[in-house]
Amino acid sequence: MSTKEAYKQKMNAELELAQAKLVEFKAEVKNSAADVRIKYNEHVDELQQMVDTTKEKLKELDTAGNDAWEHLKEGIESTWNSLGTALQDTSDIFKKQ
């Protein structure tokens, strides 16, 4: 297996975990009071956008040649780091509830 393929599989697995966490957050939002729901929906919507962006970056990786994928890797990791931070921040917000 190539390094590119191994990296892609790793990132897809991590993205699946992020999506599962997003589903949990959405369920928590549904169970919240209406006034709280509005506040949390903003966080969940932001997370959804970040997940979608990460998915798009991974799709670009599929079509990238072996030389170009290293450049894409930097963008994916940057996007992933932002998503990871946002997931943690949202998790902290829900814990304080």
N, CA, C and O atoms as a GROMACS GRO file, in nm:
protein
  388
    1MET      N    1   0.085  -0.116   0.000
    1MET     CA    2   0.000   0.000   0.000
    1MET      C    3   0.090   0.124   0.000
    1MET      O    4   0.190   0.130   0.073
    2SER      N    5   0.054   0.219  -0.082
    2SER     CA    6   0.134   0.341  -0.092
    2SER      C    7   0.112   0.429   0.031
    2SER      O    8   0.014   0.414   0.104
    3THR      N    9   0.203   0.520   0.051
    3THR     CA   10   0.191   0.614   0.161
    3THR      C   11   0.066   0.699   0.143
    3THR      O   12  -0.004   0.728   0.240
    4LYS      N   13   0.040   0.739   0.020
    4LYS     CA   14  -0.080   0.820  -0.008
    4LYS      C   15  -0.206   0.743   0.030
    4LYS      O   16  -0.295   0.799   0.094
    5GLU      N   17  -0.214   0.617  -0.007
    5GLU     CA   18  -0.332   0.536   0.023
    5GLU      C   19  -0.347   0.514   0.173
    5GLU      O   20  -0.458   0.520   0.226
    6ALA      N   21  -0.238   0.488   0.242
    6ALA     CA   22  -0.242   0.470   0.387
    6ALA      C   23  -0.289   0.598   0.456
    6ALA      O   24  -0.369   0.594   0.549
    7TYR      N   25  -0.238   0.710   0.409
    7TYR     CA   26  -0.278   0.839   0.466
    7TYR      C   27  -0.427   0.863   0.443
    7TYR      O   28  -0.498   0.907   0.533
    8LYS      N   29  -0.473   0.834   0.322
    8LYS     CA   30  -0.614   0.852   0.288
    8LYS      C   31  -0.702   0.765   0.377
    8LYS      O   32  -0.805   0.812   0.426
    9GLN      N   33  -0.664   0.642   0.399
    9GLN     CA   34  -0.742   0.553   0.484
    9GLN      C   35  -0.746   0.603   0.628
    9GLN      O   36  -0.850   0.598   0.694
   10LYS      N   37  -0.632   0.652   0.676
   10LYS     CA   38  -0.626   0.705   0.812
   10LYS      C   39  -0.718   0.826   0.826
   10LYS      O   40  -0.794   0.835   0.923
   11MET      N   41  -0.712   0.917   0.731
   11MET     CA   42  -0.794   1.038   0.739
   11MET      C   43  -0.942   1.005   0.724
   11MET      O   44  -1.026   1.066   0.790
   12ASN      N   45  -0.975   0.909   0.639
   12ASN     CA   46  -1.116   0.867   0.626
   12ASN      C   47  -1.168   0.808   0.757
   12ASN      O   48  -1.282   0.833   0.795
   13ALA      N   49  -1.084   0.729   0.824
   13ALA     CA   50  -1.125   0.671   0.952
   13ALA      C   51  -1.147   0.781   1.056
   13ALA      O   52  -1.244   0.777   1.132
   14GLU      N   53  -1.057   0.878   1.060
   14GLU     CA   54  -1.072   0.988   1.155
   14GLU      C   55  -1.195   1.072   1.122
   14GLU      O   56  -1.264   1.120   1.211
   15LEU      N   57  -1.221   1.090   0.993
   15LEU     CA   58  -1.338   1.165   0.952
   15LEU      C   59  -1.466   1.093   0.993
   15LEU      O   60  -1.564   1.157   1.033
   16GLU      N   61  -1.468   0.962   0.984
   16GLU     CA   62  -1.584   0.885   1.028
   16GLU      C   63  -1.610   0.906   1.177
   16GLU      O   64  -1.725   0.918   1.219
   17LEU      N   65  -1.503   0.910   1.256
   17LEU     CA   66  -1.519   0.935   1.399
   17LEU      C   67  -1.573   1.076   1.424
   17LEU      O   68  -1.658   1.095   1.512
   18ALA      N   69  -1.525   1.172   1.349
   18ALA     CA   70  -1.574   1.310   1.362
   18ALA      C   71  -1.722   1.317   1.325
   18ALA      O   72  -1.799   1.387   1.390
   19GLN      N   73  -1.760   1.246   1.220
   19GLN     CA   74  -1.900   1.246   1.179
   19GLN      C   75  -1.988   1.181   1.286
   19GLN      O   76  -2.100   1.227   1.309
   20ALA      N   77  -1.939   1.078   1.350
   20ALA     CA   78  -2.015   1.012   1.458
   20ALA      C   79  -2.034   1.109   1.574
   20ALA      O   80  -2.142   1.115   1.634
   21LYS      N   81  -1.931   1.185   1.606
   21LYS     CA   82  -1.941   1.283   1.714
   21LYS      C   83  -2.041   1.392   1.676
   21LYS      O   84  -2.117   1.439   1.760
   22LEU      N   85  -2.041   1.432   1.549
   22LEU     CA   86  -2.134   1.532   1.501
   22LEU      C   87  -2.278   1.483   1.515
   22LEU      O   88  -2.366   1.560   1.553
   23VAL      N   89  -2.302   1.357   1.486
   23VAL     CA   90  -2.436   1.298   1.503
   23VAL      C   91  -2.477   1.304   1.650
   23VAL      O   92  -2.593   1.333   1.681
   24GLU      N   93  -2.383   1.277   1.740
   24GLU     CA   94  -2.413   1.286   1.884
   24GLU      C   95  -2.452   1.429   1.921
   24GLU      O   96  -2.549   1.451   1.993
   25PHE      N   97  -2.376   1.526   1.871
   25PHE     CA   98  -2.406   1.666   1.902
   25PHE      C   99  -2.544   1.704   1.849
   25PHE      O  100  -2.619   1.774   1.916
   26LYS      N  101  -2.577   1.659   1.728
   26LYS     CA  102  -2.708   1.690   1.672
   26LYS      C  103  -2.820   1.632   1.758
   26LYS      O  104  -2.923   1.696   1.778
   27ALA      N  105  -2.799   1.512   1.809
   27ALA     CA  106  -2.899   1.451   1.896
   27ALA      C  107  -2.913   1.530   2.026
   27ALA      O  108  -3.024   1.549   2.076
   28GLU      N  109  -2.801   1.577   2.081
   28GLU     CA  110  -2.807   1.657   2.203
   28GLU      C  111  -2.881   1.788   2.179
   28GLU      O  112  -2.956   1.834   2.265
   29VAL      N  113  -2.858   1.848   2.063
   29VAL     CA  114  -2.926   1.973   2.029
   29VAL      C  115  -3.077   1.950   2.023
   29VAL      O  116  -3.154   2.032   2.073
   30LYS      N  117  -3.118   1.840   1.963
   30LYS     CA  118  -3.262   1.811   1.953
   30LYS      C  119  -3.326   1.795   2.090
   30LYS      O  120  -3.444   1.825   2.107
   31ASN      N  121  -3.248   1.748   2.185
   31ASN     CA  122  -3.302   1.725   2.319
   31ASN      C  123  -3.291   1.848   2.409
   31ASN      O  124  -3.332   1.844   2.525
   32SER      N  125  -3.236   1.957   2.357
   32SER     CA  126  -3.220   2.079   2.436
   32SER      C  127  -3.344   2.166   2.429
   32SER      O  128  -3.428   2.151   2.340
   33ALA      N  129  -3.354   2.256   2.524
   33ALA     CA  130  -3.463   2.354   2.523
   33ALA      C  131  -3.447   2.445   2.402
   33ALA      O  132  -3.337   2.459   2.348
   34ALA      N  133  -3.556   2.505   2.359
   34ALA     CA  134  -3.557   2.585   2.235
   34ALA      C  135  -3.454   2.697   2.237
   34ALA      O  136  -3.386   2.719   2.137
   35ASP      N  137  -3.441   2.769   2.347
   35ASP     CA  138  -3.347   2.880   2.351
   35ASP      C  139  -3.202   2.832   2.344
   35ASP      O  140  -3.117   2.896   2.283
   36VAL      N  141  -3.176   2.719   2.405
   36VAL     CA  142  -3.041   2.660   2.402
   36VAL      C  143  -3.013   2.600   2.264
   36VAL      O  144  -2.900   2.604   2.215
   37ARG      N  145  -3.116   2.546   2.203
   37ARG     CA  146  -3.103   2.482   2.073
   37ARG      C  147  -3.048   2.579   1.968
   37ARG      O  148  -2.963   2.541   1.887
   38ILE      N  149  -3.094   2.702   1.970
   38ILE     CA  150  -3.048   2.802   1.873
   38ILE      C  151  -2.898   2.824   1.888
   38ILE      O  152  -2.825   2.828   1.789
   39LYS      N  153  -2.853   2.837   2.011
   39LYS     CA  154  -2.710   2.860   2.038
   39LYS      C  155  -2.626   2.742   1.990
   39LYS      O  156  -2.523   2.761   1.925
   40TYR      N  157  -2.669   2.622   2.021
   40TYR     CA  158  -2.591   2.504   1.986
   40TYR      C  159  -2.597   2.471   1.838
   40TYR      O  160  -2.502   2.416   1.782
   41ASN      N  161  -2.709   2.505   1.774
   41ASN     CA  162  -2.720   2.480   1.630
   41ASN      C  163  -2.610   2.551   1.552
   41ASN      O  164  -2.562   2.498   1.452
   42GLU      N  165  -2.571   2.669   1.596
   42GLU     CA  166  -2.463   2.741   1.529
   42GLU      C  167  -2.334   2.661   1.532
   42GLU      O  168  -2.263   2.651   1.432
   43HIS      N  169  -2.303   2.605   1.648
   43HIS     CA  170  -2.182   2.524   1.661
   43HIS      C  171  -2.190   2.398   1.575
   43HIS      O  172  -2.093   2.361   1.509
   44VAL      N  173  -2.304   2.335   1.577
   44VAL     CA  174  -2.322   2.211   1.500
   44VAL      C  175  -2.315   2.241   1.350
   44VAL      O  176  -2.256   2.164   1.274
   45ASP      N  177  -2.376   2.351   1.307
   45ASP     CA  178  -2.369   2.388   1.165
   45ASP      C  179  -2.226   2.416   1.122
   45ASP      O  180  -2.185   2.379   1.012
   46GLU      N  181  -2.150   2.482   1.209
   46GLU     CA  182  -2.009   2.509   1.178
   46GLU      C  183  -1.931   2.378   1.165
   46GLU      O  184  -1.849   2.363   1.074
   47LEU      N  185  -1.957   2.285   1.255
   47LEU     CA  186  -1.891   2.154   1.248
   47LEU      C  187  -1.927   2.081   1.118
   47LEU      O  188  -1.842   2.020   1.055
   48GLN      N  189  -2.054   2.089   1.080
   48GLN     CA  190  -2.098   2.023   0.957
   48GLN      C  191  -2.022   2.080   0.837
   48GLN      O  192  -1.979   2.006   0.749
   49GLN      N  193  -2.006   2.211   0.833
   49GLN     CA  194  -1.932   2.274   0.724
   49GLN      C  195  -1.787   2.228   0.722
   49GLN      O  196  -1.731   2.204   0.616
   50MET      N  197  -1.728   2.215   0.839
   50MET     CA  198  -1.588   2.170   0.847
   50MET      C  199  -1.575   2.024   0.802
   50MET      O  200  -1.479   1.989   0.733
   51VAL      N  201  -1.670   1.942   0.840
   51VAL     CA  202  -1.669   1.802   0.796
   51VAL      C  203  -1.681   1.797   0.643
   51VAL      O  204  -1.608   1.722   0.577
   52ASP      N  205  -1.772   1.876   0.588
   52ASP     CA  206  -1.790   1.880   0.443
   52ASP      C  207  -1.663   1.926   0.372
   52ASP      O  208  -1.625   1.872   0.268
   53THR      N  209  -1.597   2.027   0.427
   53THR     CA  210  -1.472   2.076   0.369
   53THR      C  211  -1.365   1.968   0.372
   53THR      O  212  -1.291   1.950   0.275
   54THR      N  213  -1.357   1.896   0.483
   54THR     CA  214  -1.259   1.788   0.494
   54THR      C  215  -1.288   1.679   0.392
   54THR      O  216  -1.196   1.625   0.331
   55LYS      N  217  -1.415   1.646   0.374
   55LYS     CA  218  -1.453   1.545   0.273
   55LYS      C  219  -1.408   1.589   0.134
   55LYS      O  220  -1.355   1.509   0.057
   56GLU      N  221  -1.429   1.717   0.103
   56GLU     CA  222  -1.389   1.768  -0.029
   56GLU      C  223  -1.238   1.759  -0.048
   56GLU      O  224  -1.191   1.723  -0.155
   57LYS      N  225  -1.163   1.791   0.056
   57LYS     CA  226  -1.017   1.783   0.048
   57LYS      C  227  -0.974   1.639   0.024
   57LYS      O  228  -0.880   1.614  -0.052
   58LEU      N  229  -1.041   1.544   0.088
   58LEU     CA  230  -1.007   1.403   0.068
   58LEU      C  231  -1.042   1.357  -0.073
   58LEU      O  232  -0.974   1.273  -0.130
   59LYS      N  233  -1.150   1.413  -0.130
   59LYS     CA  234  -1.184   1.381  -0.269
   59LYS      C  235  -1.075   1.432  -0.364
   59LYS      O  236  -1.040   1.365  -0.461
   60GLU      N  237  -1.022   1.551  -0.334
   60GLU     CA  238  -0.913   1.605  -0.415
   60GLU      C  239  -0.792   1.513  -0.408
   60GLU      O  240  -0.720   1.496  -0.507
   61LEU      N  241  -0.770   1.454  -0.293
   61LEU     CA  242  -0.658   1.362  -0.274
   61LEU      C  243  -0.670   1.243  -0.368
   61LEU      O  244  -0.570   1.193  -0.419
   62ASP      N  245  -0.793   1.195  -0.390
   62ASP     CA  246  -0.815   1.081  -0.479
   62ASP      C  247  -0.764   1.109  -0.620
   62ASP      O  248  -0.708   1.021  -0.686
   63THR      N  249  -0.784   1.232  -0.666
   63THR     CA  250  -0.749   1.264  -0.804
   63THR      C  251  -0.607   1.319  -0.818
   63THR      O  252  -0.558   1.337  -0.930
   64ALA      N  253  -0.542   1.345  -0.707
   64ALA     CA  254  -0.407   1.402  -0.712
   64ALA      C  255  -0.305   1.297  -0.752
   64ALA      O  256  -0.314   1.180  -0.713
   65GLY      N  257  -0.210   1.340  -0.829
   65GLY     CA  258  -0.100   1.251  -0.864
   65GLY      C  259  -0.011   1.226  -0.744
   65GLY      O  260  -0.026   1.291  -0.640
   66ASN      N  261   0.080   1.133  -0.758
   66ASN     CA  262   0.166   1.097  -0.647
   66ASN      C  263   0.253   1.212  -0.600
   66ASN      O  264   0.286   1.219  -0.482
   67ASP      N  265   0.290   1.301  -0.689
   67ASP     CA  266   0.372   1.415  -0.649
   67ASP      C  267   0.289   1.524  -0.583
   67ASP      O  268   0.336   1.588  -0.488
   68ALA      N  269   0.169   1.545  -0.631
   68ALA     CA  270   0.086   1.656  -0.583
   68ALA      C  271   0.019   1.626  -0.449
   68ALA      O  272  -0.021   1.719  -0.379
   69TRP      N  273   0.006   1.501  -0.412
   69TRP     CA  274  -0.070   1.470  -0.292
   69TRP      C  275  -0.003   1.522  -0.166
   69TRP      O  276  -0.072   1.553  -0.069
   70GLU      N  277   0.129   1.532  -0.166
   70GLU     CA  278   0.199   1.586  -0.048
   70GLU      C  279   0.156   1.730  -0.021
   70GLU      O  280   0.142   1.771   0.095
   71HIS      N  281   0.136   1.806  -0.128
   71HIS     CA  282   0.091   1.944  -0.113
   71HIS      C  283  -0.051   1.947  -0.056
   71HIS      O  284  -0.081   2.028   0.031
   72LEU      N  285  -0.136   1.860  -0.105
   72LEU     CA  286  -0.274   1.851  -0.056
   72LEU      C  287  -0.278   1.806   0.090
   72LEU      O  288  -0.366   1.845   0.166
   73LYS      N  289  -0.182   1.724   0.126
   73LYS     CA  290  -0.176   1.672   0.262
   73LYS      C  291  -0.169   1.786   0.364
   73LYS      O  292  -0.233   1.779   0.469
   74GLU      N  293  -0.094   1.891   0.333
   74GLU     CA  294  -0.083   2.005   0.424
   74GLU      C  295  -0.219   2.072   0.444
   74GLU      O  296  -0.256   2.107   0.556
   75GLY      N  297  -0.292   2.089   0.335
   75GLY     CA  298  -0.425   2.150   0.344
   75GLY      C  299  -0.522   2.063   0.422
   75GLY      O  300  -0.602   2.113   0.500
   76ILE      N  301  -0.515   1.933   0.400
   76ILE     CA  302  -0.602   1.840   0.471
   76ILE      C  303  -0.572   1.845   0.621
   76ILE      O  304  -0.663   1.849   0.703
   77GLU      N  305  -0.444   1.845   0.655
   77GLU     CA  306  -0.408   1.847   0.796
   77GLU      C  307  -0.448   1.978   0.863
   77GLU      O  308  -0.489   1.978   0.979
   78SER      N  309  -0.438   2.087   0.791
   78SER     CA  310  -0.481   2.216   0.844
   78SER      C  311  -0.632   2.214   0.869
   78SER      O  312  -0.679   2.257   0.974
   79THR      N  313  -0.706   2.164   0.771
   79THR     CA  314  -0.851   2.154   0.784
   79THR      C  315  -0.886   2.059   0.899
   79THR      O  316  -0.977   2.087   0.977
   80TRP      N  317  -0.814   1.948   0.907
   80TRP     CA  318  -0.841   1.850   1.012
   80TRP      C  319  -0.813   1.909   1.150
   80TRP      O  320  -0.890   1.887   1.244
   81ASN      N  321  -0.704   1.984   1.163
   81ASN     CA  322  -0.673   2.044   1.292
   81ASN      C  323  -0.782   2.142   1.335
   81ASN      O  324  -0.819   2.146   1.452
   82SER      N  325  -0.832   2.220   1.240
   82SER     CA  326  -0.941   2.313   1.270
   82SER      C  327  -1.065   2.237   1.313
   82SER      O  328  -1.133   2.276   1.408
   83LEU      N  329  -1.095   2.128   1.244
   83LEU     CA  330  -1.212   2.046   1.277
   83LEU      C  331  -1.195   1.984   1.416
   83LEU      O  332  -1.288   1.984   1.496
   84GLY      N  333  -1.077   1.933   1.444
   84GLY     CA  334  -1.051   1.872   1.574
   84GLY      C  335  -1.069   1.971   1.688
   84GLY      O  336  -1.127   1.939   1.792
   85THR      N  337  -1.019   2.092   1.668
   85THR     CA  338  -1.034   2.197   1.769
   85THR      C  339  -1.181   2.232   1.788
   85THR      O  340  -1.228   2.247   1.901
   86ALA      N  341  -1.253   2.245   1.678
   86ALA     CA  342  -1.396   2.278   1.686
   86ALA      C  343  -1.475   2.167   1.753
   86ALA      O  344  -1.568   2.194   1.829
   87LEU      N  345  -1.440   2.042   1.726
   87LEU     CA  346  -1.507   1.930   1.792
   87LEU      C  347  -1.485   1.935   1.943
   87LEU      O  348  -1.578   1.916   2.022
   88GLN      N  349  -1.362   1.962   1.982
   88GLN     CA  350  -1.331   1.969   2.125
   88GLN      C  351  -1.402   2.085   2.191
   88GLN      O  352  -1.457   2.071   2.300
   89ASP      N  353  -1.403   2.200   2.125
   89ASP     CA  354  -1.472   2.318   2.179
   89ASP      C  355  -1.621   2.291   2.196
   89ASP      O  356  -1.680   2.326   2.298
   90THR      N  357  -1.680   2.229   2.095
   90THR     CA  358  -1.823   2.199   2.103
   90THR      C  359  -1.851   2.097   2.211
   90THR      O  360  -1.951   2.107   2.282
   91SER      N  361  -1.764   1.998   2.223
   91SER     CA  362  -1.779   1.899   2.329
   91SER      C  363  -1.774   1.966   2.466
   91SER      O  364  -1.852   1.932   2.555
   92ASP      N  365  -1.682   2.059   2.484
   92ASP     CA  366  -1.671   2.132   2.610
   92ASP      C  367  -1.797   2.213   2.638
   92ASP      O  368  -1.843   2.219   2.752
   93ILE      N  369  -1.853   2.273   2.536
   93ILE     CA  370  -1.975   2.352   2.552
   93ILE      C  371  -2.090   2.264   2.598
   93ILE      O  372  -2.166   2.302   2.688
   94PHE      N  373  -2.103   2.146   2.536
   94PHE     CA  374  -2.211   2.056   2.574
   94PHE      C  375  -2.191   2.002   2.716
   94PHE      O  376  -2.289   1.979   2.787
   95LYS      N  377  -2.068   1.982   2.757
   95LYS     CA  378  -2.042   1.934   2.892
   95LYS      C  379  -2.081   2.037   2.998
   95LYS      O  380  -2.123   2.001   3.108
   96LYS      N  381  -2.065   2.164   2.964
   96LYS     CA  382  -2.099   2.272   3.059
   96LYS      C  383  -2.249   2.290   3.074
   96LYS      O  384  -2.295   2.352   3.170
   97GLN      N  385  -2.323   2.238   2.982
   97GLN     CA  386  -2.469   2.253   2.980
   97GLN      C  387  -2.534   2.197   3.102
   97GLN      O  388  -2.657   2.202   3.114
   0.00000   0.00000   0.00000
